[in-house]
Amino acid sequence: MAQTLLVGSPEIEAGKRILQALDDAKLKISVAMWALFLREYGDWRLVLSSRQLDLEDPREAYGVVFRALDRAKLEVEKTEPIMILRMKDPFIRELRRLRETMREGRSLAGTIGDRFVDHSYIYRIS
């Protein structure tokens, strides 16, 4: 995949299904977006943040998410590019500060908090 390509429609729809499954599981996701972290990973990650996922052990947060997706019978591999960040993470804090201008479908790029985002697709920032 070329690093400058935007996430495509199948990924956007998959992200919407994932977010709906998490909503149905009563997880209050505050931040949900596809982001291409060029410097860190070089690929797309579905970034999620929620007070309910701010657990002591990050592995527990991933367990909560994947159990909810399993219950929804979504065929999501355990290796899906999901990144869960704490609500106090500088990246999430900066996104939430910008939330008034961030609506679904909007793209965002540049340095946000302590991370560089090459491209993004925003579902929700609240």
N, CA, C and O atoms as a GROMACS GRO file, in nm:
protein
  504
    1MET      N    1   0.085  -0.118   0.000
    1MET     CA    2   0.000   0.000   0.000
    1MET      C    3   0.088   0.123   0.000
    1MET      O    4   0.180   0.133   0.081
    2ALA      N    5   0.063   0.215  -0.088
    2ALA     CA    6   0.136   0.341  -0.089
    2ALA      C    7   0.098   0.421   0.035
    2ALA      O    8  -0.020   0.428   0.070
    3GLN      N    9   0.195   0.479   0.099
    3GLN     CA   10   0.169   0.547   0.225
    3GLN      C   11   0.083   0.670   0.210
    3GLN      O   12   0.023   0.715   0.308
    4THR      N   13   0.075   0.728   0.091
    4THR     CA   14  -0.003   0.849   0.074
    4THR      C   15  -0.149   0.822   0.039
    4THR      O   16  -0.228   0.916   0.032
    5LEU      N   17  -0.184   0.696   0.016
    5LEU     CA   18  -0.323   0.666  -0.017
    5LEU      C   19  -0.413   0.684   0.104
    5LEU      O   20  -0.376   0.646   0.215
    6LEU      N   21  -0.530   0.741   0.081
    6LEU     CA   22  -0.628   0.751   0.189
    6LEU      C   23  -0.692   0.616   0.211
    6LEU      O   24  -0.700   0.534   0.120
    7VAL      N   25  -0.738   0.594   0.332
    7VAL     CA   26  -0.809   0.471   0.362
    7VAL      C   27  -0.929   0.462   0.269
    7VAL      O   28  -0.997   0.562   0.245
    8GLY      N   29  -0.956   0.343   0.216
    8GLY     CA   30  -1.062   0.326   0.118
    8GLY      C   31  -1.197   0.299   0.179
    8GLY      O   32  -1.210   0.280   0.300
    9SER      N   33  -1.295   0.296   0.095
    9SER     CA   34  -1.433   0.277   0.137
    9SER      C   35  -1.457   0.149   0.215
    9SER      O   36  -1.530   0.153   0.314
   10PRO      N   37  -1.399   0.034   0.176
   10PRO     CA   38  -1.422  -0.087   0.257
   10PRO      C   39  -1.375  -0.071   0.401
   10PRO      O   40  -1.441  -0.118   0.494
   11GLU      N   41  -1.261  -0.004   0.421
   11GLU     CA   42  -1.210   0.017   0.555
   11GLU      C   43  -1.300   0.113   0.633
   11GLU      O   44  -1.325   0.093   0.752
   12ILE      N   45  -1.348   0.217   0.565
   12ILE     CA   46  -1.437   0.313   0.631
   12ILE      C   47  -1.564   0.242   0.676
   12ILE      O   48  -1.611   0.263   0.788
   13GLU      N   49  -1.620   0.159   0.590
   13GLU     CA   50  -1.742   0.085   0.627
   13GLU      C   51  -1.713  -0.015   0.739
   13GLU      O   52  -1.796  -0.033   0.828
   14ALA      N   53  -1.598  -0.080   0.736
   14ALA     CA   54  -1.561  -0.173   0.843
   14ALA      C   55  -1.549  -0.097   0.975
   14ALA      O   56  -1.594  -0.147   1.078
   15GLY      N   57  -1.491   0.020   0.972
   15GLY     CA   58  -1.480   0.102   1.092
   15GLY      C   59  -1.616   0.140   1.146
   15GLY      O   60  -1.637   0.141   1.268
   16LYS      N   61  -1.709   0.172   1.057
   16LYS     CA   62  -1.845   0.204   1.101
   16LYS      C   63  -1.911   0.085   1.168
   16LYS      O   64  -1.980   0.100   1.269
   17ARG      N   65  -1.891  -0.035   1.112
   17ARG     CA   66  -1.948  -0.156   1.172
   17ARG      C   67  -1.886  -0.184   1.309
   17ARG      O   68  -1.956  -0.222   1.403
   18ILE      N   69  -1.756  -0.164   1.320
   18ILE     CA   70  -1.688  -0.184   1.448
   18ILE      C   71  -1.742  -0.085   1.551
   18ILE      O   72  -1.774  -0.124   1.663
   19LEU      N   73  -1.753   0.040   1.513
   19LEU     CA   74  -1.802   0.141   1.606
   19LEU      C   75  -1.946   0.113   1.647
   19LEU      O   76  -1.981   0.131   1.764
   20GLN      N   77  -2.030   0.069   1.554
   20GLN     CA   78  -2.168   0.035   1.587
   20GLN      C   79  -2.174  -0.083   1.685
   20GLN      O   80  -2.254  -0.082   1.778
   21ALA      N   81  -2.089  -0.182   1.664
   21ALA     CA   82  -2.085  -0.297   1.756
   21ALA      C   83  -2.043  -0.253   1.896
   21ALA      O   84  -2.097  -0.302   1.995
   22LEU      N   85  -1.949  -0.161   1.904
   22LEU     CA   86  -1.905  -0.111   2.035
   22LEU      C   87  -2.014  -0.027   2.101
   22LEU      O   88  -2.033  -0.033   2.222
   23ASP      N   89  -2.084   0.052   2.020
   23ASP     CA   90  -2.198   0.128   2.073
   23ASP      C   91  -2.306   0.034   2.125
   23ASP      O   92  -2.362   0.056   2.232
   24ASP      N   93  -2.334  -0.071   2.049
   24ASP     CA   94  -2.436  -0.170   2.090
   24ASP      C   95  -2.396  -0.240   2.220
   24ASP      O   96  -2.482  -0.281   2.297
   25ALA      N   97  -2.265  -0.253   2.243
   25ALA     CA   98  -2.215  -0.316   2.366
   25ALA      C   99  -2.210  -0.217   2.482
   25ALA      O  100  -2.159  -0.248   2.590
   26LYS      N  101  -2.262  -0.098   2.458
   26LYS     CA  102  -2.269   0.008   2.560
   26LYS      C  103  -2.132   0.061   2.601
   26LYS      O  104  -2.114   0.110   2.713
   27LEU      N  105  -2.035   0.052   2.510
   27LEU     CA  106  -1.906   0.116   2.532
   27LEU      C  107  -1.918   0.258   2.478
   27LEU      O  108  -1.952   0.278   2.361
   28LYS      N  109  -1.890   0.354   2.560
   28LYS     CA  110  -1.902   0.494   2.519
   28LYS      C  111  -1.769   0.539   2.461
   28LYS      O  112  -1.681   0.589   2.531
   29ILE      N  113  -1.756   0.520   2.331
   29ILE     CA  114  -1.632   0.556   2.260
   29ILE      C  115  -1.632   0.706   2.236
   29ILE      O  116  -1.721   0.758   2.168
   30SER      N  117  -1.533   0.775   2.290
   30SER     CA  118  -1.524   0.920   2.275
   30SER      C  119  -1.450   0.962   2.148
   30SER      O  120  -1.483   1.063   2.086
   31VAL      N  121  -1.349   0.883   2.111
   31VAL     CA  122  -1.272   0.912   1.990
   31VAL      C  123  -1.264   0.786   1.906
   31VAL      O  124  -1.228   0.679   1.955
   32ALA      N  125  -1.299   0.801   1.777
   32ALA     CA  126  -1.288   0.691   1.682
   32ALA      C  127  -1.248   0.750   1.548
   32ALA      O  128  -1.317   0.836   1.493
   33MET      N  129  -1.134   0.703   1.496
   33MET     CA  130  -1.087   0.754   1.367
   33MET      C  131  -0.986   0.658   1.308
   33MET      O  132  -0.913   0.590   1.381
   34TRP      N  133  -0.983   0.652   1.174
   34TRP     CA  134  -0.873   0.585   1.106
   34TRP      C  135  -0.762   0.687   1.096
   34TRP      O  136  -0.786   0.802   1.061
   35ALA      N  137  -0.641   0.646   1.127
   35ALA     CA  138  -0.528   0.738   1.115
   35ALA      C  139  -0.408   0.664   1.059
   35ALA      O  140  -0.380   0.550   1.096
   36LEU      N  141  -0.338   0.730   0.970
   36LEU     CA  142  -0.213   0.677   0.915
   36LEU      C  143  -0.099   0.744   0.991
   36LEU      O  144  -0.069   0.861   0.968
   37PHE      N  145  -0.037   0.668   1.081
   37PHE     CA  146   0.075   0.718   1.157
   37PHE      C  147   0.201   0.685   1.080
   37PHE      O  148   0.260   0.579   1.097
   38LEU      N  149   0.241   0.776   0.995
   38LEU     CA  150   0.350   0.751   0.902
   38LEU      C  151   0.481   0.718   0.973
   38LEU      O  152   0.549   0.622   0.936
   39ARG      N  153   0.517   0.794   1.073
   39ARG     CA  154   0.646   0.774   1.139
   39ARG      C  155   0.646   0.653   1.232
   39ARG      O  156   0.749   0.587   1.247
   40GLU      N  157   0.534   0.624   1.293
   40GLU     CA  158   0.531   0.516   1.391
   40GLU      C  159   0.510   0.379   1.329
   40GLU      O  160   0.583   0.284   1.359
   41TYR      N  161   0.410   0.367   1.244
   41TYR     CA  162   0.371   0.235   1.195
   41TYR      C  163   0.373   0.222   1.044
   41TYR      O  164   0.396   0.112   0.993
   42GLY      N  165   0.350   0.330   0.972
   42GLY     CA  166   0.348   0.322   0.827
   42GLY      C  167   0.223   0.256   0.773
   42GLY      O  168   0.217   0.223   0.654
   43ASP      N  169   0.123   0.236   0.857
   43ASP     CA  170  -0.004   0.182   0.808
   43ASP      C  171  -0.119   0.244   0.887
   43ASP      O  172  -0.098   0.319   0.982
   44TRP      N  173  -0.240   0.210   0.846
   44TRP     CA  174  -0.360   0.265   0.907
   44TRP      C  175  -0.390   0.194   1.038
   44TRP      O  176  -0.370   0.073   1.051
   45ARG      N  177  -0.439   0.270   1.133
   45ARG     CA  178  -0.485   0.217   1.261
   45ARG      C  179  -0.622   0.276   1.292
   45ARG      O  180  -0.644   0.395   1.271
   46LEU      N  181  -0.712   0.193   1.341
   46LEU     CA  182  -0.840   0.243   1.391
   46LEU      C  183  -0.815   0.283   1.535
   46LEU      O  184  -0.800   0.198   1.622
   47VAL      N  185  -0.812   0.413   1.560
   47VAL     CA  186  -0.783   0.467   1.693
   47VAL      C  187  -0.913   0.477   1.771
   47VAL      O  188  -1.012   0.534   1.724
   48LEU      N  189  -0.913   0.422   1.893
   48LEU     CA  190  -1.029   0.428   1.981
   48LEU      C  191  -0.984   0.480   2.117
   48LEU      O  192  -0.874   0.450   2.164
   49SER      N  193  -1.071   0.559   2.179
   49SER     CA  194  -1.044   0.605   2.314
   49SER      C  195  -1.176   0.620   2.388
   49SER      O  196  -1.276   0.666   2.333
   50SER      N  197  -1.173   0.578   2.514
   50SER     CA  198  -1.294   0.581   2.596
   50SER      C  199  -1.253   0.570   2.742
   50SER      O  200  -1.157   0.501   2.775
   51ARG      N  201  -1.324   0.638   2.828
   51ARG     CA  202  -1.296   0.623   2.972
   51ARG      C  203  -1.314   0.477   3.014
   51ARG      O  204  -1.244   0.430   3.103
   52GLN      N  205  -1.407   0.407   2.951
   52GLN     CA  206  -1.430   0.266   2.984
   52GLN      C  207  -1.313   0.177   2.944
   52GLN      O  208  -1.300   0.064   2.992
   53LEU      N  209  -1.227   0.227   2.856
   53LEU     CA  210  -1.111   0.150   2.812
   53LEU      C  211  -0.981   0.194   2.880
   53LEU      O  212  -0.874   0.142   2.850
   54ASP      N  213  -0.991   0.290   2.971
   54ASP     CA  214  -0.875   0.337   3.046
   54ASP      C  215  -0.846   0.241   3.162
   54ASP      O  216  -0.857   0.278   3.278
   55LEU      N  217  -0.810   0.121   3.128
   55LEU     CA  218  -0.787   0.017   3.228
   55LEU      C  219  -0.640   0.012   3.265
   55LEU      O  220  -0.554   0.057   3.189
   56GLU      N  221  -0.611  -0.042   3.381
   56GLU     CA  222  -0.473  -0.051   3.431
   56GLU      C  223  -0.383  -0.124   3.331
   56GLU      O  224  -0.273  -0.079   3.300
   57ASP      N  225  -0.431  -0.237   3.282
   57ASP     CA  226  -0.355  -0.316   3.186
   57ASP      C  227  -0.415  -0.295   3.047
   57ASP      O  228  -0.529  -0.333   3.023
   58PRO      N  229  -0.340  -0.236   2.955
   58PRO     CA  230  -0.394  -0.211   2.820
   58PRO      C  231  -0.447  -0.336   2.752
   58PRO      O  232  -0.539  -0.328   2.670
   59ARG      N  233  -0.391  -0.452   2.784
   59ARG     CA  234  -0.439  -0.576   2.722
   59ARG      C  235  -0.586  -0.601   2.759
   59ARG      O  236  -0.662  -0.656   2.679
   60GLU      N  237  -0.624  -0.559   2.879
   60GLU     CA  238  -0.764  -0.574   2.920
   60GLU      C  239  -0.855  -0.490   2.832
   60GLU      O  240  -0.965  -0.534   2.797
   61ALA      N  241  -0.811  -0.371   2.795
   61ALA     CA  242  -0.891  -0.284   2.708
   61ALA      C  243  -0.913  -0.350   2.572
   61ALA      O  244  -1.024  -0.348   2.518
   62TYR      N  245  -0.808  -0.410   2.517
   62TYR     CA  246  -0.823  -0.480   2.390
   62TYR      C  247  -0.917  -0.599   2.405
   62TYR      O  248  -0.995  -0.629   2.316
   63GLY      N  249  -0.908  -0.666   2.519
   63GLY     CA  250  -0.999  -0.778   2.545
   63GLY      C  251  -1.144  -0.733   2.546
   63GLY      O  252  -1.230  -0.800   2.490
   64VAL      N  253  -1.172  -0.620   2.610
   64VAL     CA  254  -1.309  -0.565   2.614
   64VAL      C  255  -1.358  -0.539   2.472
   64VAL      O  256  -1.471  -0.576   2.438
   65VAL      N  257  -1.275  -0.476   2.392
   65VAL     CA  258  -1.314  -0.443   2.254
   65VAL      C  259  -1.337  -0.570   2.172
   65VAL      O  260  -1.440  -0.583   2.107
   66PHE      N  261  -1.244  -0.663   2.175
   66PHE     CA  262  -1.258  -0.783   2.092
   66PHE      C  263  -1.370  -0.874   2.140
   66PHE      O  264  -1.432  -0.943   2.059
   67ARG      N  265  -1.397  -0.877   2.270
   67ARG     CA  266  -1.514  -0.954   2.317
   67ARG      C  267  -1.643  -0.892   2.265
   67ARG      O  268  -1.735  -0.964   2.225
   68ALA      N  269  -1.651  -0.759   2.265
   68ALA     CA  270  -1.771  -0.692   2.212
   68ALA      C  271  -1.787  -0.721   2.063
   68ALA      O  272  -1.899  -0.742   2.016
   69LEU      N  273  -1.677  -0.723   1.990
   69LEU     CA  274  -1.684  -0.751   1.847
   69LEU      C  275  -1.720  -0.898   1.823
   69LEU      O  276  -1.794  -0.928   1.729
   70ASP      N  277  -1.670  -0.987   1.906
   70ASP     CA  278  -1.706  -1.129   1.896
   70ASP      C  279  -1.856  -1.148   1.920
   70ASP      O  280  -1.922  -1.221   1.847
   71ARG      N  281  -1.910  -1.080   2.024
   71ARG     CA  282  -2.053  -1.090   2.054
   71ARG      C  283  -2.138  -1.038   1.937
   71ARG      O  284  -2.248  -1.088   1.912
   72ALA      N  285  -2.085  -0.939   1.867
   72ALA     CA  286  -2.157  -0.882   1.752
   72ALA      C  287  -2.139  -0.969   1.628
   72ALA      O  288  -2.195  -0.941   1.522
   73LYS      N  289  -2.059  -1.075   1.642
   73LYS     CA  290  -2.032  -1.168   1.532
   73LYS      C  291  -1.965  -1.099   1.412
   73LYS      O  292  -1.987  -1.137   1.297
   74LEU      N  293  -1.884  -0.998   1.443
   74LEU     CA  294  -1.806  -0.934   1.338
   74LEU      C  295  -1.683  -1.018   1.313
   74LEU      O  296  -1.617  -1.062   1.407
   75GLU      N  297  -1.652  -1.038   1.190
   75GLU     CA  298  -1.533  -1.116   1.154
   75GLU      C  299  -1.412  -1.024   1.154
   75GLU      O  300  -1.359  -0.986   1.050
   76VAL      N  301  -1.370  -0.991   1.273
   76VAL     CA  302  -1.254  -0.904   1.290
   76VAL      C  303  -1.142  -0.988   1.348
   76VAL      O  304  -1.158  -1.050   1.454
   77GLU      N  305  -1.031  -0.990   1.280
   77GLU     CA  306  -0.916  -1.066   1.327
   77GLU      C  307  -0.859  -1.000   1.452
   77GLU      O  308  -0.868  -0.879   1.468
   78LYS      N  309  -0.801  -1.080   1.538
   78LYS     CA  310  -0.738  -1.026   1.658
   78LYS      C  311  -0.621  -0.935   1.624
   78LYS      O  312  -0.574  -0.859   1.710
   79THR      N  313  -0.574  -0.941   1.502
   79THR     CA  314  -0.463  -0.857   1.461
   79THR      C  315  -0.509  -0.735   1.382
   79THR      O  316  -0.427  -0.666   1.321
   80GLU      N  317  -0.640  -0.706   1.384
   80GLU     CA  318  -0.687  -0.585   1.317
   80GLU      C  319  -0.605  -0.467   1.368
   80GLU      O  320  -0.563  -0.466   1.484
   81PRO      N  321  -0.583  -0.370   1.284
   81PRO     CA  322  -0.501  -0.256   1.324
   81PRO      C  323  -0.578  -0.158   1.415
   81PRO      O  324  -0.603  -0.044   1.377
   82ILE      N  325  -0.614  -0.205   1.533
   82ILE     CA  326  -0.684  -0.121   1.630
   82ILE      C  327  -0.582  -0.071   1.731
   82ILE      O  328  -0.500  -0.148   1.782
   83MET      N  329  -0.589   0.057   1.760
   83MET     CA  330  -0.501   0.118   1.859
   83MET      C  331  -0.590   0.186   1.963
   83MET      O  332  -0.666   0.277   1.931
   84ILE      N  333  -0.580   0.141   2.087
   84ILE     CA  334  -0.657   0.201   2.196
   84ILE      C  335  -0.563   0.292   2.273
   84ILE      O  336  -0.459   0.249   2.323
   85LEU      N  337  -0.603   0.417   2.284
   85LEU     CA  338  -0.524   0.515   2.359
   85LEU      C  339  -0.604   0.565   2.478
   85LEU      O  340  -0.726   0.578   2.470
   86ARG      N  341  -0.536   0.591   2.586
   86ARG     CA  342  -0.602   0.644   2.705
   86ARG      C  343  -0.653   0.786   2.680
   86ARG      O  344  -0.600   0.857   2.594
   87MET      N  345  -0.754   0.823   2.753
   87MET     CA  346  -0.812   0.957   2.737
   87MET      C  347  -0.711   1.066   2.773
   87MET      O  348  -0.724   1.179   2.725
   88LYS      N  349  -0.612   1.036   2.855
   88LYS     CA  350  -0.511   1.134   2.893
   88LYS      C  351  -0.394   1.139   2.796
   88LYS      O  352  -0.303   1.220   2.814
   89ASP      N  353  -0.393   1.054   2.695
   89ASP     CA  354  -0.285   1.055   2.596
   89ASP      C  355  -0.282   1.193   2.528
   89ASP      O  356  -0.388   1.246   2.494
   90PRO      N  357  -0.164   1.252   2.509
   90PRO     CA  358  -0.156   1.385   2.446
   90PRO      C  359  -0.226   1.392   2.310
   90PRO      O  360  -0.285   1.495   2.277
   91PHE      N  361  -0.220   1.286   2.232
   91PHE     CA  362  -0.287   1.283   2.102
   91PHE      C  363  -0.438   1.296   2.119
   91PHE      O  364  -0.502   1.375   2.050
   92ILE      N  365  -0.496   1.218   2.211
   92ILE     CA  366  -0.640   1.221   2.235
   92ILE      C  367  -0.681   1.355   2.294
   92ILE      O  368  -0.783   1.412   2.255
   93ARG      N  369  -0.604   1.406   2.387
   93ARG     CA  370  -0.637   1.535   2.448
   93ARG      C  371  -0.641   1.646   2.344
   93ARG      O  372  -0.730   1.731   2.347
   94GLU      N  373  -0.545   1.645   2.251
   94GLU     CA  374  -0.543   1.748   2.146
   94GLU      C  375  -0.661   1.731   2.051
   94GLU      O  376  -0.724   1.829   2.011
   95LEU      N  377  -0.692   1.608   2.015
   95LEU     CA  378  -0.808   1.585   1.929
   95LEU      C  379  -0.936   1.637   1.995
   95LEU      O  380  -1.017   1.702   1.930
   96ARG      N  381  -0.953   1.609   2.121
   96ARG     CA  382  -1.073   1.653   2.193
   96ARG      C  383  -1.078   1.804   2.204
   96ARG      O  384  -1.186   1.863   2.205
   97ARG      N  385  -0.962   1.868   2.212
   97ARG     CA  386  -0.958   2.014   2.214
   97ARG      C  387  -1.007   2.071   2.080
   97ARG      O  388  -1.067   2.178   2.075
   98LEU      N  389  -0.981   1.999   1.972
   98LEU     CA  390  -1.020   2.042   1.837
   98LEU      C  391  -1.160   1.995   1.798
   98LEU      O  392  -1.204   2.021   1.686
   99ARG      N  393  -1.232   1.927   1.886
   99ARG     CA  394  -1.355   1.858   1.848
   99ARG      C  395  -1.462   1.946   1.785
   99ARG      O  396  -1.544   1.895   1.708
  100GLU      N  397  -1.464   2.074   1.815
  100GLU     CA  398  -1.568   2.160   1.757
  100GLU      C  399  -1.561   2.165   1.605
  100GLU      O  400  -1.662   2.184   1.538
  101THR      N  401  -1.442   2.147   1.550
  101THR     CA  402  -1.425   2.154   1.404
  101THR      C  403  -1.418   2.015   1.340
  101THR      O  404  -1.409   2.004   1.218
  102MET      N  405  -1.422   1.910   1.421
  102MET     CA  406  -1.406   1.775   1.368
  102MET      C  407  -1.540   1.704   1.358
  102MET      O  408  -1.603   1.675   1.459
  103ARG      N  409  -1.581   1.676   1.238
  103ARG     CA  410  -1.706   1.605   1.214
  103ARG      C  411  -1.677   1.476   1.137
  103ARG      O  412  -1.569   1.460   1.080
  104GLU      N  413  -1.774   1.385   1.138
  104GLU     CA  414  -1.754   1.259   1.067
  104GLU      C  415  -1.718   1.282   0.921
  104GLU      O  416  -1.777   1.367   0.854
  105GLY      N  417  -1.621   1.206   0.876
  105GLY     CA  418  -1.577   1.215   0.737
  105GLY      C  419  -1.466   1.316   0.715
  105GLY      O  420  -1.403   1.317   0.609
  106ARG      N  421  -1.442   1.400   0.811
  106ARG     CA  422  -1.338   1.501   0.797
  106ARG      C  423  -1.201   1.436   0.807
  106ARG      O  424  -1.183   1.338   0.880
  107SER      N  425  -1.106   1.490   0.736
  107SER     CA  426  -0.969   1.441   0.742
  107SER      C  427  -0.885   1.539   0.822
  107SER      O  428  -0.914   1.658   0.828
  108LEU      N  429  -0.782   1.488   0.880
  108LEU     CA  430  -0.694   1.567   0.965
  108LEU      C  431  -0.553   1.516   0.941
  108LEU      O  432  -0.532   1.396   0.927
  109ALA      N  433  -0.456   1.605   0.936
  109ALA     CA  434  -0.317   1.565   0.916
  109ALA      C  435  -0.226   1.661   0.989
  109ALA      O  436  -0.264   1.775   1.018
  110GLY      N  437  -0.107   1.615   1.020
  110GLY     CA  438  -0.008   1.698   1.086
  110GLY      C  439   0.026   1.644   1.223
  110GLY      O  440  -0.012   1.532   1.258
  111THR      N  441   0.096   1.723   1.300
  111THR     CA  442   0.133   1.683   1.436
  111THR      C  443   0.017   1.714   1.528
  111THR      O  444  -0.030   1.828   1.536
  112ILE      N  445  -0.028   1.612   1.598
  112ILE     CA  446  -0.139   1.625   1.691
  112ILE      C  447  -0.090   1.567   1.823
  112ILE      O  448  -0.058   1.448   1.832
  113GLY      N  449  -0.084   1.651   1.924
  113GLY     CA  450  -0.027   1.605   2.050
  113GLY      C  451   0.117   1.564   2.028
  113GLY      O  452   0.200   1.645   1.987
  114ASP      N  453   0.146   1.437   2.054
  114ASP     CA  454   0.282   1.388   2.038
  114ASP      C  455   0.299   1.292   1.921
  114ASP      O  456   0.397   1.219   1.915
  115ARG      N  457   0.203   1.293   1.827
  115ARG     CA  458   0.209   1.200   1.714
  115ARG      C  459   0.193   1.276   1.583
  115ARG      O  460   0.130   1.382   1.577
  116PHE      N  461   0.252   1.219   1.479
  116PHE     CA  462   0.234   1.275   1.345
  116PHE      C  463   0.136   1.187   1.269
  116PHE      O  464   0.154   1.066   1.259
  117VAL      N  465   0.033   1.250   1.215
  117VAL     CA  466  -0.069   1.180   1.135
  117VAL      C  467  -0.056   1.228   0.992
  117VAL      O  468  -0.062   1.348   0.965
  118ASP      N  469  -0.037   1.134   0.902
  118ASP     CA  470  -0.025   1.169   0.760
  118ASP      C  471  -0.163   1.192   0.699
  118ASP      O  472  -0.182   1.288   0.624
  119HIS      N  473  -0.258   1.106   0.730
  119HIS     CA  474  -0.397   1.116   0.682
  119HIS      C  475  -0.487   1.060   0.791
  119HIS      O  476  -0.441   0.991   0.882
  120SER      N  477  -0.615   1.091   0.781
  120SER     CA  478  -0.709   1.036   0.877
  120SER      C  479  -0.851   1.039   0.821
  120SER      O  480  -0.879   1.106   0.721
  121TYR      N  481  -0.939   0.966   0.887
  121TYR     CA  482  -1.082   0.971   0.860
  121TYR      C  483  -1.148   0.968   0.997
  121TYR      O  484  -1.134   0.871   1.072
  122ILE      N  485  -1.220   1.072   1.030
  122ILE     CA  486  -1.279   1.085   1.164
  122ILE      C  487  -1.422   1.032   1.164
  122ILE      O  488  -1.503   1.067   1.078
  123TYR      N  489  -1.450   0.948   1.261
  123TYR     CA  490  -1.588   0.902   1.287
  123TYR      C  491  -1.650   0.985   1.399
  123TYR      O  492  -1.763   1.031   1.389
  124ARG      N  493  -1.573   1.002   1.507
  124ARG     CA  494  -1.630   1.065   1.625
  124ARG      C  495  -1.519   1.123   1.712
  124ARG      O  496  -1.417   1.058   1.737
  125ILE      N  497  -1.541   1.244   1.758
  125ILE     CA  498  -1.457   1.304   1.862
  125ILE      C  499  -1.551   1.378   1.954
  125ILE      O  500  -1.613   1.477   1.915
  126SER      N  501  -1.561   1.331   2.076
  126SER     CA  502  -1.650   1.397   2.173
  126SER      C  503  -1.583   1.411   2.308
  126SER      O  504  -1.642   1.464   2.402
   0.00000   0.00000   0.00000
